[in-house]
Amino acid sequence: MQNGLAGAGTAAATDAFSDVRNPAAGARLDTQLVLGLDIGLPDGRIQAGDAGTGVGIFAFSSHSQRSVSGVLPAPQFAYNWRLGPRAAWGLSLNVAGLATEANEGSATFAGSVPVISARCEGLLGGGGPLPGSTDRLGLCGGSRSTLRLQLAQFFFAAHYAYTLDRGLSLGVAPVLAIQALRIDGFNALSNFSNDPAFTSDRGDDLSWGFGGRFGLLWQPTDTFSAGAAYQTPVRMSDSDRYTGLLPGAALDIPSSLHGGIALGPVAGQRLFLDMEYIRYEDSRPLSNPVDAQRLTAQCLLPRLAGLVIRRAPDTDPSPACFGGAQGPGLGWRNLTVYKIGYEYTHGPLRARLGYAQSRRPMAADQALPSMVAPAISRRHLAAGLSWTASNRWEVDLMLQRALPETLEGRNPLSQVQLQLQPPGIAAGTEDSDQTLRTELDVWQFGLGLRRHFAHGSAR
């Protein structure tokens, strides 16, 4: 299993799961079925400092709490069927997801501004006003106070692979993606959304999209192989229940490019060197940053003024508001991930070790969205073990850890300054802004069962 190599192995045809990364691998494999189950155990915490006494637009309550925990199961399935000495086809299912829940804390809107300031229950103020606090403008969400972000992604693929002369195999795999998304506790943002009724607390939303994977695998000798694979962006249908929160209304899946080599000059040992490039900018909800100045000048202040004057949200759409094309997202940047893996075979046992490293998906100036989705891991260690019980059955075990990571930054909306040229409010990051801290540590366990069938053999 490639997770035992920390994701390395683009140049290897290890088992039917290899087709998920590189669809050309199927041409180098026998007929086999692999069933797997990965269990993720994330442990994340968020902490906010004192918001200060200056004029602010939004601030978290000063506290520390757990935001990511629990058990995240991910079933996996892969099947490779040989059509002859050169060709194979197959099916696969792999699952990914994200889960965040914060049931403590509160938020302050328009801090230190007389009359309109409100303190609300929930990390993003999705509940009602706190005892002793007034909410004259309706800034509190008035709904669920517990913040919950749950995403499950299912990728169904059907691959076809063919081996040409000189050890070169090519593969292609159409991909169907299905997403289940649920967002609770964001209702206070509806005042600053282009579609207020579809911002939060709308239940489960299903969307779907199509994409493709393409791969090649070149193995000129028994001791060297090279591989490359590309997954296209998957353009998802609109998440109709959350069009008021997601920039562009659809949670598209970004493209990725993989490349690697495998070396085996010593019998029973192989070394894998891989690189992966993930283009998060293909997805606006994932890549759009929180641009505090644009958000404040083009959305927050006009909407607050509308509430003060008319006591009702301004419904004129703005690209800078939530749900707009330039609206706030998670602020993830494109990543290059470097991976190294080692495999040792001794009799019926195969042991694997792997390490992967990249920069953090979020820069320090995007600490604000990291409080909602703390995807800040950048270093992964992995180990795997396979046991060949017979000529038909194999068992795979995997252990992976995303090493503890911390992101510290500022909340640029917690303290704003009045400026004269040009007239308005400056919402840049200052030393007086509220400090934010996100921590994340993830363990992942995997179990796989492999069944070989006598339907042809790999060339």
ROBADREN-45293 format. One record per residue (C-alpha): residue number from 1; x, y, z. Coordinates in pm, 1 decimal, always signed. Each point is the difference from the previous one (the first is absolute). Layout:
! residues N
> NUM; X; Y; Z .
...
//
This chain:
! residues 459
> 1; +0.0; +0.0; +0.0 .
> 2; +143.8; +338.3; -103.7 .
> 3; -96.9; +165.2; +329.0 .
> 4; +267.9; -215.0; +161.2 .
> 5; +245.2; +191.9; -221.1 .
> 6; -149.9; +340.5; +95.6 .
> 7; -156.7; +24.4; -345.1 .
> 8; +314.1; -82.6; -199.5 .
> 9; -13.5; -264.4; -271.5 .
> 10; -118.2; +169.3; -320.7 .
> 11; +259.4; -216.0; -178.5 .
> 12; -114.1; -326.2; +161.4 .
> 13; -269.1; -254.2; -73.4 .
> 14; -32.7; -135.2; +354.0 .
> 15; -367.4; -94.4; +14.1 .
> 16; -336.0; +102.6; -145.3 .
> 17; +1.5; +315.4; +215.0 .
> 18; +294.3; +119.1; -213.0 .
> 19; -257.6; +68.4; -274.5 .
> 20; -151.2; +274.8; +216.5 .
> 21; +325.4; +196.0; -24.2 .
> 22; +120.1; -115.0; -343.0 .
> 23; -255.2; -174.8; -227.2 .
> 24; +283.0; -143.7; -212.8 .
> 25; +95.0; -232.9; +286.9 .
> 26; -284.1; -238.8; -81.4 .
> 27; +184.7; -125.6; -309.9 .
> 28; +280.0; -127.2; +226.2 .
> 29; -226.9; -182.0; +247.8 .
> 30; -181.5; -331.5; +6.2 .
> 31; -374.0; -34.6; +56.5 .
> 32; -64.3; +94.8; +361.0 .
> 33; -247.2; +149.7; +242.4 .
> 34; +103.8; +225.4; +290.5 .
> 35; -226.8; +108.5; +282.9 .
> 36; +121.6; +251.1; +254.9 .
> 37; -107.0; +214.6; +290.7 .
> 38; +189.8; +306.9; +119.5 .
> 39; -75.7; +154.0; +338.1 .
> 40; +100.7; +360.3; +67.1 .
> 41; +41.5; +128.9; +356.0 .
> 42; +51.3; +377.0; -16.2 .
> 43; +69.7; +212.1; +306.4 .
> 44; -19.6; +375.4; -53.9 .
> 45; -23.1; +301.1; +228.2 .
> 46; -64.8; +367.8; -58.6 .
> 47; +85.9; +290.1; +224.8 .
> 48; -85.7; +369.9; -17.6 .
> 49; +161.4; +275.2; +200.6 .
> 50; -143.9; +319.8; +142.2 .
> 51; -178.1; +205.8; -264.9 .
> 52; +92.8; +329.7; +166.7 .
> 53; -219.0; +303.7; +60.1 .
> 54; +30.7; +178.1; -333.2 .
> 55; -259.9; +19.3; -273.6 .
> 56; -41.3; -334.1; -173.1 .
> 57; -229.0; -173.7; -247.6 .
> 58; +28.5; -362.9; +110.3 .
> 59; +190.8; -181.2; +275.9 .
> 60; -1.7; -344.1; +159.4 .
> 61; -44.3; -34.8; +372.0 .
> 62; +327.6; -43.2; +185.8 .
> 63; +21.3; -373.2; +61.7 .
> 64; +153.0; -331.9; -102.1 .
> 65; -199.3; -301.0; -111.4 .
> 66; +16.2; -322.0; -197.5 .
> 67; -133.5; +40.0; -353.7 .
> 68; +94.4; -322.9; -178.3 .
> 69; -42.9; -340.1; +162.0 .
> 70; -176.8; -330.8; -40.5 .
> 71; +30.0; -291.9; -240.2 .
> 72; -6.3; +48.9; -378.6 .
> 73; -49.9; -331.0; -186.7 .
> 74; +85.5; -18.5; -371.6 .
> 75; -83.8; -326.1; -180.1 .
> 76; +202.5; -78.4; -313.2 .
> 77; -51.1; -239.9; -289.0 .
> 78; +203.8; -86.4; -310.6 .
> 79; -32.4; -272.2; -264.8 .
> 80; +233.1; -74.3; -290.8 .
> 81; -98.3; -247.4; -274.5 .
> 82; +250.9; -118.1; -258.9 .
> 83; -125.5; -10.1; -357.6 .
> 84; +312.9; -170.8; -132.5 .
> 85; +376.9; +31.4; +18.2 .
> 86; -7.9; +374.4; -83.4 .
> 87; -329.4; +150.7; +119.2 .
> 88; -207.0; +29.2; +316.4 .
> 89; -300.7; +189.0; +124.6 .
> 90; -141.8; +53.9; +345.3 .
> 91; -210.7; +193.9; +247.4 .
> 92; +84.9; +189.2; +317.9 .
> 93; -156.9; +196.9; +281.4 .
> 94; +195.1; +223.1; +233.4 .
> 95; -137.8; +229.3; +266.8 .
> 96; +131.9; +323.6; +150.0 .
> 97; -150.2; +241.4; +248.0 .
> 98; +21.7; +280.4; +250.6 .
> 99; -179.5; +47.8; +330.2 .
> 100; +14.8; +297.5; +235.9 .
> 101; -216.2; +62.4; +305.1 .
> 102; +25.0; +276.1; +259.6 .
> 103; -271.4; +11.9; +265.2 .
> 104; +146.1; +262.6; +231.4 .
> 105; +83.5; +366.6; -15.1 .
> 106; -168.7; +314.3; -121.7 .
> 107; +57.1; +281.7; -248.1 .
> 108; -21.3; +377.1; +16.4 .
> 109; -125.0; +213.1; -289.6 .
> 110; +71.8; +375.8; -21.7 .
> 111; +204.8; -14.6; +318.7 .
> 112; +13.6; +322.7; +204.8 .
> 113; -246.0; +176.2; -230.9 .
> 114; -280.3; +137.9; +217.9 .
> 115; -357.0; -115.4; -64.9 .
> 116; +74.2; -246.6; -282.8 .
> 117; +261.3; -226.7; +167.6 .
> 118; -121.0; -357.1; +62.5 .
> 119; +146.1; -304.4; +173.4 .
> 120; -138.3; -326.8; -136.5 .
> 121; +11.5; -369.1; +91.8 .
> 122; +218.3; -225.5; -215.6 .
> 123; +347.9; +24.2; -146.4 .
> 124; -135.7; +205.4; -293.8 .
> 125; -297.9; +141.2; +188.4 .
> 126; -252.5; -236.7; -155.2 .
> 127; -218.4; -12.3; +312.9 .
> 128; -187.3; +266.9; +190.1 .
> 129; +137.3; +292.9; +202.9 .
> 130; +185.3; -85.0; +319.9 .
> 131; -176.7; +76.3; +328.3 .
> 132; +33.7; +368.5; +74.5 .
> 133; +76.9; +89.1; -363.7 .
> 134; -235.8; +176.5; -237.1 .
> 135; -23.9; -60.0; -375.4 .
> 136; -185.2; +298.9; -138.3 .
> 137; +108.3; -57.1; -361.0 .
> 138; -48.8; -376.6; -10.1 .
> 139; +370.3; -75.6; -42.9 .
> 140; -23.5; -333.2; +183.7 .
> 141; -95.0; -302.0; -207.4 .
> 142; -300.3; -86.8; +216.0 .
> 143; +37.9; -369.1; -85.9 .
> 144; +250.4; -277.0; +84.6 .
> 145; +290.8; +113.6; +215.8 .
> 146; +209.4; -315.2; -57.8 .
> 147; +226.4; +44.4; -300.0 .
> 148; +12.1; -310.3; -216.7 .
> 149; +166.2; -53.2; -338.0 .
> 150; -29.5; -351.9; -143.1 .
> 151; +114.5; -103.4; -346.2 .
> 152; +12.0; -349.7; -148.9 .
> 153; +131.6; -55.9; -353.8 .
> 154; -50.0; -324.7; -193.7 .
> 155; +206.5; -62.4; -314.3 .
> 156; -117.1; -276.1; -235.2 .
> 157; +237.6; -80.3; -287.0 .
> 158; +16.1; -252.7; -284.8 .
> 159; +348.8; -40.6; -142.6 .
> 160; +138.4; -151.9; -318.7 .
> 161; +373.1; -67.3; -38.1 .
> 162; +206.1; -131.4; -289.1 .
> 163; +367.0; -94.6; -30.7 .
> 164; +186.1; +107.1; -313.3 .
> 165; +341.1; -123.1; -102.2 .
> 166; +318.6; +76.0; +197.1 .
> 167; -171.2; -21.7; +338.3 .
> 168; -224.5; +305.4; -38.5 .
> 169; -355.4; -18.0; +136.3 .
> 170; -272.1; +262.7; -40.3 .
> 171; -321.7; +36.7; +194.5 .
> 172; -315.9; +207.9; +12.7 .
> 173; -277.7; +13.3; +258.3 .
> 174; -324.0; +201.0; -15.8 .
> 175; -94.3; +115.5; +351.3 .
> 176; -341.1; +63.9; +154.4 .
> 177; +14.1; +202.7; +323.2 .
> 178; -285.2; +30.6; +249.4 .
> 179; +15.0; +239.2; +294.9 .
> 180; -207.7; +16.3; +315.6 .
> 181; +31.4; +335.2; +178.3 .
> 182; -154.4; +128.5; +323.5 .
> 183; +65.9; +342.2; +152.9 .
> 184; -144.1; +117.9; +332.8 .
> 185; +72.2; +297.3; +224.3 .
> 186; +82.6; +252.5; -275.9 .
> 187; -338.9; +173.3; +0.7 .
> 188; +135.0; +329.8; +134.4 .
> 189; +176.9; +39.5; -335.6 .
> 190; -334.0; +15.8; -181.9 .
> 191; -9.5; +378.6; +53.4 .
> 192; +313.0; +16.8; -215.2 .
> 193; -100.5; -256.5; -261.2 .
> 194; -131.2; +36.3; -354.6 .
> 195; -253.0; -273.3; +75.4 .
> 196; -88.2; +34.4; +371.5 .
> 197; -254.3; -283.1; +7.6 .
> 198; +260.4; -253.1; -121.9 .
> 199; +296.5; +72.2; +223.0 .
> 200; -22.1; -251.5; +283.8 .
> 201; -210.4; -260.2; +183.8 .
> 202; -155.2; -140.9; -318.2 .
> 203; +67.8; -369.3; +62.1 .
> 204; +188.4; -239.4; -228.9 .
> 205; +76.9; +115.7; -353.5 .
> 206; +96.1; -242.1; -279.2 .
> 207; +192.4; +103.9; -310.3 .
> 208; +174.5; -187.0; -277.7 .
> 209; +254.0; +53.2; -275.5 .
> 210; +216.4; -170.2; -260.1 .
> 211; +372.7; -1.8; -61.4 .
> 212; +274.0; -229.4; -120.0 .
> 213; +335.6; -153.2; +84.1 .
> 214; +279.6; -67.3; -248.2 .
> 215; +320.6; -187.3; +66.0 .
> 216; +307.7; -162.6; -142.6 .
> 217; +237.4; -254.8; +148.7 .
> 218; +335.0; -83.1; -158.5 .
> 219; +196.9; -300.3; +121.2 .
> 220; +297.3; -62.5; -232.0 .
> 221; +178.3; -228.9; +250.3 .
> 222; -81.3; -198.2; +312.9 .
> 223; +189.5; +251.9; +213.2 .
> 224; -138.6; +331.2; -129.7 .
> 225; -340.5; +143.7; -78.5 .
> 226; -143.7; +347.8; -47.6 .
> 227; -357.0; +118.4; +15.3 .
> 228; -213.6; +310.4; -40.7 .
> 229; -368.9; +66.6; +45.9 .
> 230; -238.7; +292.0; -24.9 .
> 231; -347.2; +47.9; +143.3 .
> 232; -210.3; +270.3; -159.9 .
> 233; -203.1; +247.0; +205.4 .
> 234; -341.8; -138.2; +84.9 .
> 235; -265.5; +266.2; -57.6 .
> 236; -276.2; -72.8; +247.4 .
> 237; -364.3; +93.0; -29.9 .
> 238; -112.5; +291.7; +217.4 .
> 239; -42.0; -68.4; +370.4 .
> 240; -354.0; +138.2; -11.0 .
> 241; -46.9; +9.5; +376.7 .
> 242; +314.8; +207.8; +60.9 .
> 243; +20.1; +237.6; -296.3 .
> 244; +9.9; +289.5; +245.7 .
> 245; +325.0; -118.1; +156.9 .
> 246; +210.7; -171.2; -269.5 .
> 247; +176.8; +229.2; -250.7 .
> 248; -137.9; -87.0; -340.6 .
> 249; -260.7; -230.6; +161.5 .
> 250; +188.8; -323.2; -83.8 .
> 251; +268.5; -181.8; +199.0 .
> 252; +217.1; -106.6; -293.6 .
> 253; +275.7; -258.1; +48.3 .
> 254; +348.7; +122.2; -99.4 .
> 255; +226.0; -162.4; -255.9 .
> 256; +321.7; -177.1; +93.6 .
> 257; +315.5; -114.8; -176.7 .
> 258; +215.2; -291.0; +119.6 .
> 259; +342.9; -117.4; -106.8 .
> 260; +248.1; -247.3; +138.6 .
> 261; +263.4; -265.0; -44.9 .
> 262; +59.2; -337.6; +164.5 .
> 263; +345.5; -152.9; +43.4 .
> 264; +74.1; -360.5; +90.9 .
> 265; +372.3; -68.8; -48.6 .
> 266; +10.1; -228.6; +305.3 .
> 267; -212.0; -315.7; -3.7 .
> 268; -304.0; +27.1; +226.0 .
> 269; +31.2; +377.4; +46.1 .
> 270; -150.5; +298.1; -180.8 .
> 271; +33.5; +375.3; +42.4 .
> 272; -274.5; +238.7; -114.9 .
> 273; +47.3; +370.9; -69.7 .
> 274; -315.6; +198.2; -80.8 .
> 275; -126.6; +351.8; -46.9 .
> 276; -363.7; +114.7; -2.0 .
> 277; -136.9; +339.3; -99.4 .
> 278; -350.2; +94.3; +119.2 .
> 279; -162.1; +299.1; -168.0 .
> 280; -244.3; +126.1; +261.9 .
> 281; -66.9; +312.7; -206.4 .
> 282; -229.2; -218.6; -214.0 .
> 283; -253.0; +23.6; +284.9 .
> 284; -119.2; +341.2; +118.3 .
> 285; -140.5; -122.2; +335.2 .
> 286; +337.1; -156.1; +81.3 .
> 287; +235.9; +265.4; -138.3 .
> 288; -174.4; +338.2; +33.5 .
> 289; +179.3; +183.9; +280.8 .
> 290; -160.4; +209.9; +267.7 .
> 291; +97.4; +345.6; -128.4 .
> 292; -92.0; +203.5; +306.1 .
> 293; +17.6; +342.6; -166.6 .
> 294; -211.8; -98.0; -302.3 .
> 295; -247.3; -190.1; +215.0 .
> 296; -37.0; +295.8; +235.7 .
> 297; -23.9; +276.3; -261.9 .
> 298; -217.3; -180.8; -254.7 .
> 299; -221.9; -212.4; +222.4 .
> 300; +10.9; +30.7; +378.8 .
> 301; -28.1; +379.0; +33.4 .
> 302; -267.8; +44.6; -271.6 .
> 303; -208.5; -278.7; +152.1 .
> 304; +40.4; +139.1; +353.0 .
> 305; -102.7; +342.4; -126.7 .
> 306; -304.5; -156.8; -160.7 .
> 307; -93.3; -165.9; +328.5 .
> 308; +37.5; +328.6; +189.4 .
> 309; -204.5; +201.1; -247.3 .
> 310; -266.3; -247.8; -109.1 .
> 311; +27.1; -270.9; +266.9 .
> 312; +16.6; -255.4; -282.4 .
> 313; +293.5; -154.4; -190.9 .
> 314; +107.9; +164.9; -321.8 .
> 315; -89.7; -252.3; -267.8 .
> 316; +207.7; +155.5; -279.3 .
> 317; +244.7; -275.8; -98.5 .
> 318; +370.6; +70.3; +40.5 .
> 319; +282.3; -221.1; -129.7 .
> 320; +183.6; +58.7; +329.8 .
> 321; -281.7; -128.6; +222.4 .
> 322; -48.6; -360.5; +104.6 .
> 323; -109.5; -202.6; -300.4 .
> 324; +147.9; +254.9; -243.8 .
> 325; +267.0; -87.8; -254.4 .
> 326; +261.1; +183.7; +209.1 .
> 327; -157.7; -88.4; +331.3 .
> 328; +193.1; -152.7; +290.2 .
> 329; +112.5; -361.8; -26.2 .
> 330; +246.6; -209.9; +195.0 .
> 331; +309.0; +167.5; -143.0 .
> 332; +186.7; -317.0; -100.6 .
> 333; +293.9; +51.7; -235.9 .
> 334; +138.8; -232.9; -266.3 .
> 335; +229.1; -265.3; +145.1 .
> 336; +297.6; -205.4; -110.8 .
> 337; +40.0; -313.4; +211.2 .
> 338; +327.2; -194.1; +6.5 .
> 339; -13.4; -368.0; +94.7 .
> 340; +245.5; -279.1; +63.7 .
> 341; -82.2; -364.3; +63.0 .
> 342; +189.4; -320.6; +69.8 .
> 343; -119.2; -359.4; -36.5 .
> 344; +172.4; -314.9; +123.4 .
> 345; -116.7; -351.0; -91.5 .
> 346; +95.3; -307.3; +198.8 .
> 347; -184.3; -319.9; -75.3 .
> 348; -375.9; +52.9; +38.8 .
> 349; +46.8; +340.3; +169.1 .
> 350; +39.9; +344.2; -151.8 .
> 351; +81.2; +294.7; +225.8 .
> 352; -39.4; +364.5; -109.4 .
> 353; +107.7; +336.7; +135.2 .
> 354; -82.2; +342.5; -139.1 .
> 355; +33.2; +371.4; +60.9 .
> 356; -170.4; +294.4; -172.0 .
> 357; +53.2; +372.3; +45.7 .
> 358; -137.0; +324.9; -139.3 .
> 359; -62.2; +350.6; +121.6 .
> 360; -321.1; +67.0; +191.3 .
> 361; -311.3; +35.4; -217.7 .
> 362; -73.9; +327.6; +180.9 .
> 363; +230.1; +297.5; +45.8 .
> 364; +9.8; +181.8; +333.8 .
> 365; -215.8; +283.1; -138.2 .
> 366; -283.7; -254.7; -44.3 .
> 367; -20.5; -92.6; +367.9 .
> 368; -361.7; +123.2; +6.2 .
> 369; -144.1; -277.0; -226.5 .
> 370; +229.0; -255.9; +167.8 .
> 371; -217.7; +35.6; +312.0 .
> 372; -283.2; -157.2; -200.2 .
> 373; +194.7; -262.6; -200.3 .
> 374; +345.9; -63.0; +150.0 .
> 375; +157.4; -185.0; -295.9 .
> 376; +355.6; +102.4; +89.5 .
> 377; +191.7; -330.8; -14.3 .
> 378; +323.7; +2.6; -202.0 .
> 379; +201.9; -303.6; +116.4 .
> 380; -112.8; -364.0; -11.6 .
> 381; +166.1; -316.7; +123.1 .
> 382; -127.4; -341.3; -107.8 .
> 383; +67.8; -369.8; +49.1 .
> 384; -159.3; -304.4; -160.2 .
> 385; +18.0; -376.9; +14.0 .
> 386; -130.9; -258.5; -247.2 .
> 387; -26.5; -372.0; +61.6 .
> 388; -46.3; -250.5; -282.3 .
> 389; -209.7; -267.4; +169.1 .
> 390; -27.9; -213.2; -315.3 .
> 391; +25.1; +31.5; -376.2 .
> 392; -351.9; +149.9; +6.4 .
> 393; -22.3; +209.1; +319.8 .
> 394; +197.9; +293.7; +139.2 .
> 395; -56.7; +224.1; +300.0 .
> 396; +117.1; +363.6; +18.8 .
> 397; +41.9; +216.6; +308.7 .
> 398; +79.6; +371.4; +0.6 .
> 399; +76.0; +264.6; +261.5 .
> 400; +39.4; +366.4; -92.0 .
> 401; +40.0; +314.3; +202.8 .
> 402; -30.4; +362.1; -100.4 .
> 403; +255.4; +145.3; +239.4 .
> 404; -122.6; +269.0; +242.1 .
> 405; -12.6; +340.8; -163.0 .
> 406; -82.1; +348.8; +128.5 .
> 407; -111.5; +309.9; -187.7 .
> 408; +8.8; +337.3; +173.9 .
> 409; -132.1; +322.3; -142.7 .
> 410; -227.1; +298.7; +53.8 .
> 411; -368.0; +75.6; -41.3 .
> 412; +1.9; +307.4; -229.2 .
> 413; -368.5; +70.2; +71.7 .
> 414; +43.7; +29.8; +377.0 .
> 415; +148.8; +352.8; -8.3 .
> 416; -65.3; +247.5; -282.7 .
> 417; +126.5; +352.1; -53.0 .
> 418; -165.2; +310.1; -141.3 .
> 419; +196.4; +140.3; -294.4 .
> 420; -36.9; +333.0; -176.2 .
> 421; +167.5; -68.4; -336.8 .
> 422; -192.7; -160.4; -151.0 .
> 423; -281.0; +41.8; +252.5 .
> 424; -116.5; -322.4; +158.1 .
> 425; +110.1; -282.7; +228.5 .
> 426; +339.8; -174.8; -11.0 .
> 427; -17.8; -366.5; +95.7 .
> 428; +358.8; -114.2; -47.7 .
> 429; +187.0; -227.6; +240.7 .
> 430; +147.8; +195.0; +291.7 .
> 431; +185.1; -99.0; +316.3 .
> 432; -304.9; +106.4; +200.6 .
> 433; -226.9; -250.7; -179.8 .
> 434; -130.5; -306.7; +177.5 .
> 435; +246.3; -291.8; -4.2 .
> 436; -119.4; -332.2; -144.4 .
> 437; +157.5; -343.0; +39.6 .
> 438; -92.8; -327.7; -169.2 .
> 439; +147.1; -340.1; +85.4 .
> 440; -51.0; -331.3; -180.3 .
> 441; +126.3; -355.6; +50.0 .
> 442; -140.7; -293.4; -201.5 .
> 443; +43.1; -377.2; +28.3 .
> 444; -122.4; -229.7; -275.7 .
> 445; -31.7; -378.0; +2.4 .
> 446; -70.3; -224.4; -297.4 .
> 447; -90.5; -363.6; -58.3 .
> 448; -15.1; -160.0; -343.1 .
> 449; -84.9; -345.5; -130.6 .
> 450; +115.5; -110.4; -346.0 .
> 451; -133.6; -291.3; -206.3 .
> 452; +180.4; -121.2; -314.6 .
> 453; -184.5; -178.7; -280.6 .
> 454; +135.7; -218.4; -280.0 .
> 455; -129.1; +211.8; -292.6 .
> 456; +306.2; +65.3; -209.7 .
> 457; +335.7; +139.7; +106.5 .
> 458; +189.1; +325.5; -38.7 .
> 459; +252.8; +19.7; -277.6 .
//
